[in-house]
Amino acid sequence: MKIIREPKDVDFTVDGRELTPEEQQKISAYIQYQKAIRAKNITRLSAPNRDKRLV
């Protein structure tokens, strides 16, 4: 594990408020979308290996 350093001349701030239901919905939709993309990429990568035979 490595230390993550802040970029030079960039300050990160955090807003400690609760998320609105709309923001929660958008985040959930984004996570589901990314999982679907990842699942499709894994299927594509593993598909050619199914036809290979071990001799």
C-alpha positions in Angstrom: 0.0 0.0 0.0 1.3 3.4 -0.8 0.6 6.9 0.5 -1.6 9.1 -1.7 -0.3 12.6 -1.8 -2.3 15.6 -2.8 -1.4 17.3 -6.1 0.6 20.4 -5.8 -1.5 23.7 -5.5 -4.7 21.7 -5.0 -6.7 21.7 -1.8 -9.4 19.1 -1.1 -12.3 20.1 1.1 -15.1 17.9 2.5 -18.7 18.9 3.1 -20.0 16.9 6.1 -23.7 17.1 5.2 -26.0 14.1 4.5 -26.7 13.2 0.9 -30.0 14.1 -0.6 -32.2 11.2 -1.9 -31.5 12.4 -5.5 -27.7 12.4 -4.9 -27.9 8.9 -3.4 -29.9 7.7 -6.5 -27.4 9.2 -8.9 -24.5 7.5 -7.0 -26.3 4.1 -6.9 -27.0 4.4 -10.7 -23.4 5.2 -11.4 -22.2 2.2 -9.3 -24.6 -0.2 -11.1 -23.5 1.1 -14.5 -19.8 0.6 -13.7 -20.4 -2.9 -12.4 -22.3 -3.7 -15.6 -19.4 -2.4 -17.7 -16.9 -4.4 -15.7 -19.0 -7.6 -16.0 -19.1 -7.1 -19.8 -15.3 -6.6 -20.0 -14.6 -9.7 -17.9 -16.9 -11.8 -20.1 -15.2 -10.5 -23.3 -11.8 -11.2 -21.9 -12.6 -14.7 -20.8 -14.7 -15.7 -23.9 -11.7 -16.6 -26.2 -10.2 -18.8 -23.5 -13.3 -21.1 -23.5 -12.5 -22.5 -27.0 -8.8 -23.4 -26.2 -8.0 -27.0 -25.6 -5.3 -28.3 -23.4 -3.3 -31.0 -25.1 
